[in-house]
Amino acid sequence: MAAAQTGCTPSPSRLSPPRPSRQQPGRACEECRRKKLRCDRQQPQCGYCEDNGVECDFVAPPRPRGPKRGHMKLLHSKIATLEKRIIQLNGGGPCPDEGPFDLQDWPAQTIGPLDNLDPCLFSAMSDNAMVGPVLPAPTMGLSPPESVTKDGLVMGAPPPSLSMSYSPELQISTLMRADLDQLFFDRAYASVPILHPRRYANWASKLPSNILLSQQCLQYAIWTLASALTAQFEHIREPLYNETRKMLEILEANNDNAGSECIEHAQAWILVTIYELMRVQYRRGWMSAGRAFRLVQLMRLNEIDYSSGMDEGKDLIEMEEKRRTFWVAYLLDRFINMHNGWPLTLSDEGVCTRLPCLEDDFQSGQETVTDFLSEAIASGSQVGSFSPLAETVILATICGRIMSHQQRSTVERTYGGAPQQFWERHQRLETILSQRIQALSLKAPPSDLAFVDPVLLFTDMMAQAAVLFLDKIMQTSTFERDGNEIPIDKYEAQLVSAAHKIVIQAKMVQSLSFFKVCREGSVLTMSFLLQASGLVCQQSHSCN
């Protein structure tokens, strides 16, 4: 035992004194470090610097590099929490709602090596950072993830329609955004003046994460329609359209709260409808128009001015945007359904929304009180007292009533209605239409095409087309007047005159610049005028 202890304990003769370190304590001065000399580290001046008469500088050692103690473990925990949250959103197992998460309980292969992770992820995360922005963007049919704190606690989220943002797959550069916005206001806005340019520019310049999803939908709908009016962005026209439709579907899939609809939602569907009528398919545009009409009805835009007088507590520009959105949807309803003979969706009876004001008043936010639709039709006011959009609404209303007159006459013939009701309606519509044509004649387009107003030209073409519609109803009617003969000569003269005017005006439209027609002429009236041209052809054959 003693031998064992003796064998295990080294003898004092074998113990050597510790060798002194060649490195002196402290940090060498900058001069010795630069010349790679051994510095004696004397303060405030080392021996070498003192002998050579040079300045001796001692620089404090830098802070140690690398993460803090426990920092990498915290990052591992955050990444694991995120992966659990993603699996739970994709239909996996339950996600822990509270309590610390132990990294040992999670399979190692799900995290993977940290070398493959984006270094920007680590730079963006700190002890006080939120991990919510790292979550994926919402996809079709999937509710957006709630806000997640750094501890993995799920916080209550506001309604998705108000706060949810979407990261589109198609990324548009800042310069392209500016070009598309300018194209829309140059070539399409005059036909669809449903938003205030200055207010749109205020929120459109923000990041997508800082605006509502409904505003994102409207922004992409604007770019989609603008891309249809230029060859410059034809290569992104279809991707823009698909992205806009996808965003609208996501918005509607997550918008389950009654009363949370935004005006931008309806405006986006109106622009998408016009684009589809122009570039995609007429049937799809008609179906999209139905969505716009339902949103207009849901937001009760047909009774904005139900209360008497002006409400001082409401934003005048916002109120006018809602009015214009309703009336453009109203025009879409007339033109689409009149082209196919379908029943109207938005009735002109009981509308308590005033007609749109002049464009200058809208841009400046000036308070103006315009007429209601029924007042404007009954008064027979001059053209100059209404905005071009309001004048188009008045004539479209008359045309819609003529179409309803035709549909009612068909029902009356089937059920054996009285002829007197038919002729009373016919005479009343003829009187209203004659008043509008007389008012338009005071603003007849000049012979010089350089001074032709396309809006006034299209409006006059609509009036002449309405004459053709009304005359066609009379010719196909089987009702006879009691005691009075039908003035055939009078109606034939009106019909020939209207057909002749439309032919002349159509030639004037062909002589105008394409961009001038797109900028100032109403895109919505084109389907209506196509049907009018068909009636002109029918009349020419009957006259021959």
Phi, psi and omega per residue, in radians:
M1 nan -0.748 3.115
A2 -1.189 -0.577 3.107
A3 -1.178 -0.648 3.127
A4 -1.119 -0.741 3.141
Q5 -1.149 -0.637 -3.141
T6 -1.179 -0.619 3.137
G7 -1.252 -0.442 -3.089
C8 -1.536 -0.344 -3.059
T9 -1.807 2.111 -3.136
P10 -1.201 2.581 3.139
S11 -1.326 2.682 -3.140
P12 -1.061 -0.412 -3.127
S13 -1.241 -0.428 3.141
R14 -1.410 -0.318 -3.124
L15 -1.344 2.128 3.115
S16 -1.774 2.529 3.129
P17 -1.143 2.549 -3.129
P18 -1.091 2.392 -3.137
R19 -1.287 2.379 3.115
P20 -1.196 2.502 -3.135
S21 -1.228 2.376 3.100
R22 -1.249 -0.402 -3.109
Q23 -1.534 2.127 3.083
Q24 -1.252 2.591 3.107
P25 -1.157 2.537 -3.131
G26 1.782 -3.055 -3.084
R27 -1.934 2.397 3.130
A28 -1.196 2.703 3.119
C29 -1.293 2.898 -3.062
E30 -1.188 -0.593 -3.126
E31 -1.167 -0.778 3.111
C32 -1.188 -0.611 3.107
R33 -1.170 -0.646 -3.120
R34 -1.194 -0.695 -3.129
K35 -1.611 0.042 3.114
K36 0.987 0.838 3.086
L37 -1.855 2.761 3.079
R38 -1.414 2.078 -3.085
C39 -1.678 2.389 3.106
D40 -1.426 -0.044 3.029
R41 1.020 0.542 3.082
Q42 -1.338 2.460 3.137
Q43 -1.898 2.482 0.033
P44 -1.530 0.027 -3.116
Q45 -2.520 2.282 -3.111
C46 -1.312 2.970 -3.088
G47 -1.135 -0.730 -3.120
Y48 -1.104 -0.787 -3.120
C49 -1.184 -0.592 3.135
E50 -1.210 -0.691 -3.136
D51 -1.203 -0.606 -3.077
N52 -1.691 -0.032 3.078
G53 1.151 0.611 3.110
V54 -1.901 2.837 -3.129
E55 -1.299 2.339 -3.108
C56 -1.889 2.052 -3.122
D57 -2.057 2.273 3.041
F58 -1.934 2.068 -3.123
V59 -1.712 2.385 3.141
A60 -1.128 2.490 -3.131
P61 -1.123 2.524 3.139
P62 -1.215 2.822 3.115
R63 -1.195 2.538 -3.128
P64 -1.074 2.458 -3.136
R65 -1.469 2.981 3.095
G66 1.677 2.930 -3.112
P67 -1.252 2.798 3.079
K68 -1.190 2.851 3.125
R69 -1.130 2.178 3.132
G70 1.518 -0.080 -3.098
H71 -1.217 -0.730 3.140
M72 -1.153 -0.607 3.093
K73 -1.136 -0.647 3.094
L74 -1.149 -0.688 3.103
L75 -1.128 -0.715 3.073
H76 -1.022 -0.741 -3.125
S77 -1.132 -0.718 3.129
K78 -1.141 -0.747 3.140
I79 -1.111 -0.721 3.125
A80 -1.124 -0.689 3.108
T81 -1.108 -0.716 3.109
L82 -1.102 -0.752 -3.125
E83 -1.152 -0.649 3.058
K84 -1.110 -0.686 -3.139
R85 -1.149 -0.719 3.131
I86 -1.131 -0.744 3.119
I87 -1.110 -0.659 3.125
Q88 -1.159 -0.658 3.118
L89 -1.209 -0.550 -3.131
N90 -1.510 0.190 3.071
G91 1.666 0.350 3.131
G92 -1.499 -2.658 -3.105
G93 -1.276 3.073 -3.116
P94 -1.190 2.659 3.139
C95 -1.821 2.307 3.131
P96 -1.114 2.358 -3.107
D97 -1.570 -0.443 -3.095
E98 -2.682 3.000 3.118
G99 1.549 2.621 3.141
P100 -1.202 2.630 -3.124
F101 -1.832 2.241 -3.131
D102 -1.610 2.177 -3.109
L103 -1.125 -0.418 -3.115
Q104 -1.211 -0.411 -3.117
D105 -1.395 -0.146 -3.059
W106 -1.814 2.382 3.141
P107 -1.024 2.423 -3.063
A108 -1.197 -0.521 -3.057
Q109 -1.264 -0.294 -3.133
T110 -1.330 -0.415 -3.122
I111 -1.524 -0.767 3.131
G112 1.373 2.959 3.139
P113 -1.187 2.522 3.134
L114 -1.248 -0.247 -3.132
D115 -1.200 -0.413 -3.101
N116 -1.536 -0.059 -3.110
L117 -1.456 2.680 3.137
D118 -1.220 2.193 3.131
P119 -1.106 -0.416 3.109
C120 -1.129 -0.459 3.124
L121 -1.140 -0.702 -3.125
F122 -1.286 -0.603 -3.141
S123 -1.216 -0.482 -3.123
A124 -1.436 -0.274 -3.072
M125 -1.771 2.359 3.090
S126 -2.408 -3.063 -3.118
D127 -1.097 -0.527 -3.102
N128 -1.846 0.224 -3.051
A129 -1.413 2.683 3.039
M130 -1.670 2.508 -3.133
V131 -1.710 0.024 -3.121
G132 -1.037 -0.789 -3.104
P133 -1.097 -0.296 -3.133
V134 -1.346 -0.271 -3.115
L135 -1.143 2.650 -3.117
P136 -1.216 2.750 3.109
A137 -1.228 2.639 3.132
P138 -1.126 2.528 3.110
T139 -2.034 3.100 -3.070
M140 -1.069 2.226 3.089
G141 1.368 0.137 -3.103
L142 -2.127 2.229 -3.138
S143 -1.206 2.582 -3.120
P144 -1.203 2.528 -3.141
P145 -1.191 2.582 3.112
E146 -1.342 2.974 3.096
S147 -1.227 2.324 -3.110
V148 -2.073 2.244 3.134
T149 -1.419 3.088 -3.118
K150 -1.197 -0.319 3.107
D151 -1.578 0.031 3.124
G152 1.481 0.204 -3.139
L153 -1.493 2.344 -3.141
V154 -1.509 2.147 3.141
M155 -1.706 2.713 3.103
G156 -1.165 2.316 -3.098
A157 -1.815 2.530 3.060
P158 -1.204 3.000 -3.142
P159 -0.964 2.397 -3.083
P160 -1.049 -0.603 -3.083
S161 -1.157 -0.349 -3.095
L162 -1.703 -0.512 -3.000
S163 -2.164 -0.280 -3.026
M164 -1.224 2.296 3.048
S165 -1.956 2.752 -3.050
Y166 -2.239 2.377 3.100
S167 -1.717 1.748 -3.075
P168 -1.190 2.606 3.099
E169 -1.241 -0.583 3.131
L170 -1.536 1.958 -3.125
Q171 -1.661 2.201 -3.127
I172 -1.857 2.252 3.140
S173 -1.222 2.863 -3.115
T174 -1.094 -0.700 -3.140
L175 -1.169 -0.705 3.107
M176 -1.157 -0.642 3.090
R177 -1.075 -0.781 3.141
A178 -1.107 -0.707 3.124
D179 -1.139 -0.752 -3.130
L180 -1.172 -0.689 3.077
D181 -1.078 -0.775 -3.131
Q182 -1.138 -0.669 3.107
L183 -1.099 -0.705 -3.137
F184 -1.110 -0.828 -3.090
F185 -1.288 -0.373 3.099
D186 -1.449 -0.640 -2.945
R187 -2.067 -0.266 -3.070
A188 -2.176 -0.406 -3.003
Y189 -1.100 -0.678 -3.105
A190 -1.090 -0.484 3.101
S191 -1.467 -0.503 -3.118
V192 -2.298 1.211 -3.070
P193 -1.463 1.194 -3.006
I194 -1.836 -0.049 3.128
L195 -2.397 2.699 -3.117
H196 -1.479 2.099 -3.047
P197 -1.034 -0.725 -3.073
R198 -1.207 -0.710 3.120
R199 -1.208 -0.619 3.075
Y200 -1.095 -0.740 -3.134
A201 -1.114 -0.531 -3.110
N202 -1.150 -0.831 -3.103
W203 -1.564 -0.369 -3.139
A204 -1.247 -0.378 -3.137
S205 -1.380 -0.140 -3.133
K206 -1.408 2.916 3.083
L207 -1.214 2.642 3.133
P208 -1.000 -0.518 -3.141
S209 -1.288 -0.202 -3.095
N210 -1.841 0.107 3.114
I211 -2.156 2.849 3.139
L212 -1.233 2.720 3.102
L213 -1.144 -0.599 3.083
S214 -1.119 -0.619 3.070
Q215 -1.208 -0.636 3.053
Q216 -1.081 -0.714 3.117
C217 -1.079 -0.774 3.129
L218 -1.115 -0.712 -3.137
Q219 -1.079 -0.787 3.128
Y220 -1.242 -0.539 3.061
A221 -1.161 -0.658 3.072
I222 -1.087 -0.795 3.137
W223 -1.152 -0.618 3.130
T224 -1.120 -0.820 3.136
L225 -1.170 -0.638 3.118
A226 -1.148 -0.656 3.135
S227 -1.170 -0.368 3.112
A228 -1.375 -0.178 -3.084
L229 -1.924 0.309 3.131
T230 -2.652 2.674 3.046
A231 -1.564 -0.180 -3.081
Q232 -1.158 -0.688 -3.076
F233 -1.970 0.508 -3.138
E234 -1.146 -0.462 -3.105
H235 -1.269 -0.338 3.118
I236 -1.941 0.141 -3.103
R237 -1.102 -0.857 -3.130
E238 -1.188 -0.777 3.066
P239 -1.059 -0.652 3.090
L240 -1.102 -0.754 3.140
Y241 -1.108 -0.793 3.132
N242 -1.106 -0.684 3.126
E243 -1.162 -0.680 3.126
T244 -1.130 -0.791 3.109
R245 -1.072 -0.705 -3.139
K246 -1.119 -0.745 3.135
M247 -1.143 -0.687 3.114
L248 -1.138 -0.664 3.105
E249 -1.148 -0.710 3.108
I250 -1.121 -0.734 3.136
L251 -1.071 -0.774 -3.103
E252 -1.298 -0.517 3.116
A253 -1.214 -0.446 -3.097
N254 -1.897 0.073 -3.106
N255 -1.807 1.483 -3.124
D256 -1.846 0.030 -3.088
N257 -1.601 2.166 3.124
A258 -1.202 2.370 3.110
G259 1.495 0.074 -3.122
S260 -1.751 0.215 -3.133
E261 -1.224 2.511 3.132
C262 -1.929 2.630 -3.135
I263 -1.117 -0.526 3.125
E264 -1.113 -0.493 3.118
H265 -1.111 -0.847 3.120
A266 -1.172 -0.690 3.125
Q267 -1.087 -0.679 3.131
A268 -1.109 -0.734 3.140
W269 -1.185 -0.574 3.093
I270 -1.119 -0.792 3.139
L271 -1.172 -0.669 3.091
V272 -1.117 -0.670 3.111
T273 -1.071 -0.808 3.141
I274 -1.097 -0.712 3.111
Y275 -1.091 -0.760 -3.116
E276 -1.171 -0.627 3.074
L277 -1.139 -0.556 -3.106
M278 -1.478 -0.717 -2.893
R279 -2.120 -0.378 -3.001
V280 -1.812 -1.485 -3.077
Q281 -2.730 2.434 -3.089
Y282 -1.113 -0.709 -3.112
R283 -1.126 -0.739 3.125
R284 -1.145 -0.666 3.075
G285 -1.096 -0.644 3.112
W286 -1.147 -0.702 3.115
M287 -1.167 -0.704 3.100
S288 -1.169 -0.598 3.080
A289 -1.065 -0.632 3.092
G290 -1.054 -0.642 3.086
R291 -1.146 -0.721 3.115
A292 -1.106 -0.720 -3.136
F293 -1.110 -0.712 -3.136
R294 -1.165 -0.656 3.088
L295 -1.146 -0.697 3.098
V296 -1.079 -0.731 3.104
Q297 -1.206 -0.669 -3.122
L298 -1.128 -0.642 3.124
M299 -1.515 0.009 3.111
R300 0.959 0.814 3.119
L301 -1.284 -0.163 3.111
N302 -1.447 -0.014 3.130
E303 -2.402 0.763 3.138
I304 -1.151 -0.715 -3.087
D305 -1.768 0.684 -3.112
Y306 -1.131 -0.707 3.111
S307 -1.348 2.543 -3.125
S308 -1.292 2.488 3.088
G309 1.437 3.102 -3.120
M310 -1.649 2.348 3.110
D311 -1.527 1.972 -3.075
E312 -1.238 -0.348 -3.098
G313 -1.431 -0.083 -3.081
K314 -1.838 2.664 3.131
D315 -1.309 2.156 -3.085
L316 -1.145 -0.718 -3.129
I317 -1.173 -0.713 3.112
E318 -1.126 -0.699 3.099
M319 -1.097 -0.730 -3.130
E320 -1.204 -0.610 3.055
E321 -1.056 -0.729 3.126
K322 -1.155 -0.705 3.105
R323 -1.056 -0.837 -3.091
R324 -1.158 -0.633 3.082
T325 -1.084 -0.739 3.114
F326 -1.115 -0.797 -3.045
W327 -1.238 -0.572 3.069
V328 -1.197 -0.696 3.031
A329 -1.105 -0.639 3.084
Y330 -1.075 -0.753 3.100
L331 -1.153 -0.727 3.090
L332 -1.008 -0.748 3.128
D333 -1.048 -0.758 -3.133
R334 -1.166 -0.882 -3.017
F335 -1.193 -0.703 -3.123
I336 -1.194 -0.814 -3.067
N337 -1.310 -0.545 3.085
M338 -1.214 -0.516 3.117
H339 -1.159 -0.500 -3.087
N340 -2.007 -0.072 -3.115
G341 1.298 0.461 -3.137
W342 -1.554 2.753 3.091
P343 -1.144 2.620 -3.136
L344 -1.354 2.634 3.103
T345 -1.679 -0.770 -3.110
L346 -1.759 1.950 -3.104
S347 -1.410 2.600 3.085
D348 -1.525 -0.104 3.119
E349 -1.452 2.334 3.117
G350 1.311 0.303 3.097
V351 -1.334 2.133 3.138
C352 -1.961 0.691 3.065
T353 -2.086 2.202 -3.093
R354 -1.226 2.763 3.122
L355 -1.160 2.675 3.141
P356 -1.106 2.537 -3.111
C357 -1.448 3.128 3.092
L358 -1.155 2.684 -3.051
E359 -1.134 -0.661 -3.139
D360 -1.118 -0.692 3.110
D361 -1.171 -0.629 3.117
F362 -1.180 -0.744 -3.120
Q363 -1.155 -0.655 -3.111
S364 -1.529 -0.147 -3.105
G365 1.236 0.449 -3.120
Q366 -1.337 2.445 -3.121
E367 -1.358 2.058 3.115
T368 -2.373 2.516 3.120
V369 -1.928 1.939 3.132
T370 -1.684 2.995 -3.127
D371 -1.368 2.758 2.916
F372 -1.364 2.853 -3.093
L373 -1.069 -0.779 -3.129
S374 -1.121 -0.639 3.114
E375 -1.178 -0.713 -3.115
A376 -1.151 -0.686 -3.141
I377 -1.239 -0.677 -3.097
A378 -1.287 -0.562 -3.061
S379 -1.401 -0.451 -3.091
G380 1.089 0.769 -3.081
S381 -1.176 2.882 3.130
Q382 -1.258 2.780 -3.100
V383 -1.131 -0.639 -3.039
G384 -1.142 -0.323 -3.115
S385 -1.448 -0.104 -3.132
F386 -2.059 2.678 3.012
S387 -1.281 2.778 3.107
P388 -0.978 -0.660 3.110
L389 -1.152 -0.700 3.122
A390 -1.154 -0.698 3.118
E391 -1.129 -0.650 3.075
T392 -1.141 -0.667 3.110
V393 -1.093 -0.734 -3.122
I394 -1.090 -0.836 -3.127
L395 -1.190 -0.645 3.089
A396 -1.131 -0.590 3.082
T397 -1.136 -0.759 3.104
I398 -1.078 -0.750 3.116
C399 -1.131 -0.661 3.087
G400 -1.133 -0.654 3.093
R401 -1.198 -0.601 3.079
I402 -1.125 -0.710 3.110
M403 -1.162 -0.720 3.074
S404 -1.103 -0.619 3.077
H405 -1.071 -0.720 3.108
Q406 -1.148 -0.745 -3.138
Q407 -1.158 -0.686 3.118
R408 -1.182 -0.634 3.121
S409 -1.144 -0.602 3.081
T410 -1.131 -0.729 3.112
V411 -1.162 -0.706 -3.135
E412 -1.135 -0.635 3.079
R413 -1.153 -0.623 -3.127
T414 -1.218 -0.721 -3.081
Y415 -1.686 0.077 3.106
G416 1.301 0.863 3.126
G417 -1.303 2.944 -3.115
A418 -1.384 2.386 3.111
P419 -1.128 -0.476 -3.079
Q420 -1.090 -0.670 3.134
Q421 -1.121 -0.678 3.124
F422 -1.096 -0.836 -3.066
W423 -1.257 -0.504 3.069
E424 -1.161 -0.789 3.086
R425 -1.110 -0.738 -3.118
H426 -1.081 -0.777 -3.135
Q427 -1.171 -0.671 3.135
R428 -1.135 -0.772 3.110
L429 -1.147 -0.648 3.116
E430 -1.130 -0.667 3.121
T431 -1.159 -0.802 -3.139
I432 -1.088 -0.738 -3.130
L433 -1.161 -0.671 3.120
S434 -1.116 -0.653 3.109
Q435 -1.122 -0.733 -3.134
R436 -1.197 -0.670 3.116
I437 -1.151 -0.667 3.104
Q438 -1.141 -0.696 3.104
A439 -1.159 -0.664 3.120
L440 -1.201 -0.517 -3.132
S441 -1.127 -0.423 3.090
L442 -1.229 -0.343 3.113
K443 -2.012 0.728 -3.078
A444 -1.084 2.467 3.141
P445 -1.144 2.454 3.130
P446 -1.214 2.851 3.134
S447 -1.253 -0.462 3.135
D448 -1.379 2.096 -3.086
L449 -1.159 -0.362 -3.130
A450 -1.172 -0.401 -3.092
F451 -1.923 0.218 -3.132
V452 -1.332 2.311 3.046
D453 -1.609 1.956 -3.093
P454 -1.049 -0.592 3.134
V455 -1.097 -0.802 3.118
L456 -1.149 -0.629 3.132
L457 -1.145 -0.791 3.114
F458 -1.145 -0.657 3.132
T459 -1.112 -0.727 3.109
D460 -1.150 -0.640 3.082
M461 -1.124 -0.658 3.076
M462 -1.087 -0.717 -3.141
A463 -1.115 -0.746 3.130
Q464 -1.186 -0.626 3.081
A465 -1.143 -0.609 3.095
A466 -1.106 -0.605 3.071
V467 -1.078 -0.715 3.117
L468 -1.128 -0.732 3.118
F469 -1.067 -0.812 -3.091
L470 -1.123 -0.687 -3.141
D471 -1.215 -0.630 3.114
K472 -1.108 -0.664 3.109
I473 -1.086 -0.736 -3.127
M474 -1.158 -0.683 -3.114
Q475 -1.180 -0.613 -3.120
T476 -1.535 -0.079 -3.112
S477 -1.373 2.540 3.094
T478 -1.770 0.026 -3.140
F479 -1.380 2.532 3.089
E480 -2.080 2.555 3.105
R481 -1.321 2.449 3.120
D482 -1.461 2.024 3.049
G483 1.451 -0.166 -3.120
N484 -2.283 2.414 3.079
E485 -1.454 2.621 3.140
I486 -1.300 2.192 3.131
P487 -1.258 1.444 -3.063
I488 -1.096 -0.752 -3.087
D489 -1.062 -0.705 -3.125
K490 -1.105 -0.831 -3.099
Y491 -1.203 -0.620 3.102
E492 -1.151 -0.653 3.103
A493 -1.147 -0.728 3.104
Q494 -1.121 -0.692 -3.109
L495 -1.145 -0.805 3.141
V496 -1.126 -0.699 3.132
S497 -1.118 -0.757 -3.138
A498 -1.138 -0.735 3.132
A499 -1.128 -0.689 3.129
H500 -1.134 -0.707 -3.135
K501 -1.161 -0.692 -3.130
I502 -1.136 -0.676 3.111
V503 -1.095 -0.770 3.129
I504 -1.121 -0.767 -3.117
Q505 -1.180 -0.599 3.093
A506 -1.122 -0.654 3.080
K507 -1.160 -0.625 3.091
M508 -1.149 -0.667 3.115
V509 -1.115 -0.709 3.115
Q510 -1.121 -0.466 -3.130
S511 -1.462 -0.244 -3.128
L512 -1.379 2.792 3.071
S513 -1.159 2.473 -3.141
F514 -1.061 -0.759 -3.104
F515 -1.251 -0.505 3.074
K516 -1.202 -0.669 3.098
V517 -1.172 -0.751 3.133
C518 -1.165 -0.631 -3.063
R519 -1.325 -0.749 -3.001
E520 -1.956 -0.367 3.120
G521 -1.494 2.712 -3.104
S522 -1.427 2.058 3.071
V523 -1.142 -0.501 -3.068
L524 -1.206 -0.400 -3.068
T525 -1.455 -0.103 -3.016
M526 -1.144 -0.728 3.126
S527 -1.129 -0.634 3.110
F528 -1.133 -0.739 -3.117
L529 -1.239 -0.484 3.056
L530 -1.100 -0.720 3.102
Q531 -1.186 -0.636 3.109
A532 -1.104 -0.673 3.113
S533 -1.130 -0.572 3.064
G534 -1.140 -0.655 3.082
L535 -1.177 -0.606 3.096
V536 -1.096 -0.735 3.120
C537 -1.113 -0.708 3.113
Q538 -1.096 -0.729 -3.126
Q539 -1.160 -0.648 3.141
S540 -1.142 -0.638 3.110
H541 -1.211 -0.679 -3.140
S542 -1.194 -0.595 3.132
C543 -1.234 -0.600 3.121
N544 -1.284 nan nan
